[in-house]
Amino acid sequence: MALLSACKKEAEATKPAETAPTNTGSMTGMPMAGPMMHGASTGTVAAIDAAKGTVTLDHHEIAALKWPAMTMSFSAKPEQISGLKIGDKVRFEIDWDGKLGAITMIQKFGS
């Protein structure tokens, strides 16, 4: 009886560990957007894509989001980007959900 009990323990000990399934290209199990955060900064308009509804800004630090200065595209409404041109200096505010940024306010300043 002791011999059978020992065999069972050995069989359990050599059972291969289960592994997590590999990524199959599905969004299942992927982290989704987080809580909405708000930030503000200044920067320079680097590109405008009215067809896609985006503006690319070479912006300074956004302290509220703990972001360093960088160049990044944000979604924007047509009325927000009309009148802007590449090279304009702007003040802006964004909403950030952890994946996407949307301009909530943008205005030119300086010359």
C-alpha positions, -999 to 999 in steps of 0.1 A, spaced: 0 0 0 28 24 9 44 16 -25 13 25 -44 10 58 -24 46 67 -33 39 60 -70 9 83 -70 29 112 -55 57 107 -81 32 108 -109 17 140 -95 51 156 -91 61 150 -127 28 163 -142 38 192 -165 28 227 -152 -1 243 -170 9 274 -190 -11 304 -201 -24 303 -236 -4 321 -262 -16 353 -278 -39 344 -307 -44 380 -319 -76 383 -299 -82 413 -276 -94 390 -249 -73 394 -218 -57 426 -230 -58 456 -207 -84 481 -217 -85 519 -213 -83 532 -178 -100 561 -160 -102 594 -178 -74 618 -169 -70 654 -180 -38 673 -188 -26 706 -203 5 719 -219 19 741 -247 35 730 -280 39 734 -317 16 720 -344 36 694 -363 9 680 -385 -29 683 -392 -50 655 -408 -84 669 -412 -96 637 -429 -87 616 -399 -96 643 -374 -61 644 -358 -36 670 -349 1 661 -341 17 683 -315 54 686 -305 45 694 -269 62 702 -237 59 682 -205 23 673 -194 28 672 -156 -7 660 -147 -1 629 -169 36 625 -159 46 627 -195 79 641 -208 80 664 -238 73 645 -270 55 645 -304 21 629 -304 -11 628 -323 -45 635 -307 -80 633 -320 -97 667 -325 -130 680 -338 -130 699 -371 -138 732 -354 -108 728 -331 -83 724 -359 -97 748 -384 -75 778 -386 -45 760 -373 -14 755 -394 19 737 -391 43 757 -369 16 774 -348 24 777 -311 -6 764 -291 -19 759 -256 -40 728 -253 -59 705 -230 -65 668 -235 -85 640 -220 -65 607 -218 -81 573 -212 -49 554 -211 -50 546 -248 -64 576 -267 -60 613 -263 -86 638 -273 -82 676 -275 -107 694 -253 -93 729 -259 -66 743 -282 -57 779 -290 -29 797 -307 -7 821 -288 23 843 -297 31 851 -332 
